[in-house]
Amino acid sequence: MARRYFAVAAFSGLIVAIQLATLFTGTGFYLTQLTMTAYYSLVIIGLCMLIGYAGQISLGHAGFFALGGYVAAFLTTCDLKSQHGAFFSLLEKSGALVFRHDVYGGSLLTVHPWLACAAAILLTAAVAYLVGGPVLKLKGHYLAMATLGIGIIVYRIVLGTEFLGAADGISEVPGFPLTAGLVITGASSSRVSNYYLAWGLVILGMVLLLNLIHSRVGRALAAVHGAEDAAGAMGIPTARYKLNVFVLSAVFAALAGVLLTHYNGGIGPSEAGVMKSVRYVAIVAIGGMANLWGALSMSLVLNYLSLRGYFGTYDDAVFGVILILIMLFAPDGLLRRHLLSDLKRVFSRDPSEEEAP
Amino acid sequence: MLGGMTAVTLNQFLPMPLAILLAVVLTTIVGALIEIVFIRWLYKPSVLRMVIITIGVSILIREIALHVWGEGVKALPYFTGSSISSINLGGVYVSSQVLWVVGVGALAVAALTAFFNLTMLGRQMRACAANRDAARLCGIDAGNMVTLSFMISAAIGAIGGAVVCPITYVQYDSGTPLAIKGFTVAILGGLGNSTGAVGAGMILGILESFSIWVLPTAYKEAISIAILLAILFVKPSGIFGSAEAARLKEF
């Protein structure tokens, strides 16, 4: 228990230290990419929960991310001024709609970001719940292909739909006013507050997931991962647990999509692309599959490097190579929790014994 | 994609039949190399692990192709005639290249069926698919069979790419959707059933083409994947596969 929160505290310390470091070196502009990294990390830890702890793979999480982002972007940019009727006037009176001005000074009547966010998350959860039922019955590569397919369907739909901006995506998404003085937006004046907001949310998510892992549900998931039939025989409703974790991780992805869209001020179809999904899985794999801290730290490093453009034109190739190398040499993930003891065993014993699992 | 791209490049300084032949040979070698480098030495890999590795490899090939050939769209010239000429088949005008595609496809299926049913090597390969351990007990080198199957499927893919690229054009990223569609068709037709796969391929193609009657063209891709999902949910053994054979496989 104490150890769990010690790690959370240490990570929070790291986040503060990074901000202070950028403050003293005058490199505050790094915080923009670090904030975006935080939102991607939210997807990663949700996916890590699904892959590592529930033992299910998903190659379609970018689809859920984009679903959340697009719903929020569409609702907060679509002008409803010309819409009349009882439903719209009720919405307007209840404060669900807000007047604001676009960059050209014209006035817009759009859905309030809170309501849009709720709609995005509810819709994603509903979609995940509906497709999750039949999808999670599949195993192994059928599951991988089915989730890959879901991701591609979302990609094709956002790419081909006119009112979602087709290939251009949706831009001019307004900021997300959380409370007075705290707005999720890419404006450089609120860079520091947004940085802490994003990472605070990641840490909150981590605490939630860590507690989940160490609860009755977490132990049940471990049993499902270890031997599904045996877990079922013990009376664990395996299908329900798998579905719930699938929906939970989809909601994490959707929330990240909503907030990153408000932060960036827009979203494009590439966010739903296969390459993004593969990237998320690669990061979870290098982080050690069933290791939330490993996934989080790898997400921090790799997403940041990628967003800063260190990989240049080889961006996608880097994550492809990472995925291949991990799957070839360490199919259980690189930063396993028992990595140190494993290494000790390898060096102290005859390596040929290691072949047998 | 690799077959089409290589054929287009080689066609610049070789006559077309020779360019296609060389492209198929090169792609076959690449297929063999991928198996030897990434799959062969793994100790009892799970199918999921292999799928993820091959997805990684396909990303790598795509990125290499992007750096070698750039983003441009390429195509071979029509094998016979030109893009505006057509042949009258009992009142229906068909582009000559379409006949080439259908002919080569039929030839490939006939050759595969003959290979799997009539030759020793083909039978050995089927034995490996049915029961790897038993096949090895009979003295079949299962490792070589896997390499060979990679080579055959790479060669057929390359032939397909070269034949179809005058019509559909080829680009660095035209491989990924085809891989998904290939998987759809393979499942739809029942795995390991090449005649069933042809029937399933036709059904998928017709459904996809007619879907533009009711839905925008941009959703065409999504249709074939939705069909894949529907089949996986409802009847994972495929339309033409037997439920009994599917029970042996784990979905």
HADDOCK unambig.tbl for C-alpha pairs under 7 A between the chains (distance, minus, plus):
assign (segid A and resid 134 and name CA) (segid B and resid 233 and name CA) 5.84 0.50 0.50
assign (segid A and resid 138 and name CA) (segid B and resid 251 and name CA) 5.38 0.50 0.50
assign (segid A and resid 139 and name CA) (segid B and resid 251 and name CA) 5.17 0.50 0.50
assign (segid A and resid 140 and name CA) (segid B and resid 47 and name CA) 6.92 0.50 0.50
assign (segid A and resid 140 and name CA) (segid B and resid 48 and name CA) 5.05 0.50 0.50
assign (segid A and resid 141 and name CA) (segid B and resid 47 and name CA) 6.35 0.50 0.50
assign (segid A and resid 141 and name CA) (segid B and resid 48 and name CA) 4.61 0.50 0.50
assign (segid A and resid 141 and name CA) (segid B and resid 51 and name CA) 6.40 0.50 0.50
assign (segid A and resid 142 and name CA) (segid B and resid 251 and name CA) 6.33 0.50 0.50
assign (segid A and resid 146 and name CA) (segid B and resid 229 and name CA) 6.02 0.50 0.50
assign (segid A and resid 149 and name CA) (segid B and resid 225 and name CA) 5.69 0.50 0.50
assign (segid A and resid 152 and name CA) (segid B and resid 222 and name CA) 6.99 0.50 0.50
assign (segid A and resid 153 and name CA) (segid B and resid 222 and name CA) 4.74 0.50 0.50
assign (segid A and resid 153 and name CA) (segid B and resid 225 and name CA) 6.92 0.50 0.50
assign (segid A and resid 156 and name CA) (segid B and resid 219 and name CA) 6.10 0.50 0.50
assign (segid A and resid 156 and name CA) (segid B and resid 221 and name CA) 6.86 0.50 0.50
assign (segid A and resid 156 and name CA) (segid B and resid 222 and name CA) 6.03 0.50 0.50
assign (segid A and resid 157 and name CA) (segid B and resid 219 and name CA) 6.24 0.50 0.50
assign (segid A and resid 160 and name CA) (segid B and resid 218 and name CA) 4.75 0.50 0.50
assign (segid A and resid 160 and name CA) (segid B and resid 219 and name CA) 6.30 0.50 0.50
assign (segid A and resid 317 and name CA) (segid B and resid 59 and name CA) 6.57 0.50 0.50
assign (segid A and resid 317 and name CA) (segid B and resid 60 and name CA) 5.53 0.50 0.50
assign (segid A and resid 317 and name CA) (segid B and resid 63 and name CA) 6.00 0.50 0.50
assign (segid A and resid 320 and name CA) (segid B and resid 56 and name CA) 4.67 0.50 0.50
assign (segid A and resid 320 and name CA) (segid B and resid 59 and name CA) 5.83 0.50 0.50
assign (segid A and resid 320 and name CA) (segid B and resid 60 and name CA) 6.07 0.50 0.50
assign (segid A and resid 321 and name CA) (segid B and resid 56 and name CA) 6.60 0.50 0.50
assign (segid A and resid 323 and name CA) (segid B and resid 56 and name CA) 6.00 0.50 0.50
assign (segid A and resid 324 and name CA) (segid B and resid 53 and name CA) 5.12 0.50 0.50
assign (segid A and resid 324 and name CA) (segid B and resid 56 and name CA) 5.41 0.50 0.50
assign (segid A and resid 327 and name CA) (segid B and resid 49 and name CA) 6.39 0.50 0.50
assign (segid A and resid 327 and name CA) (segid B and resid 53 and name CA) 6.28 0.50 0.50
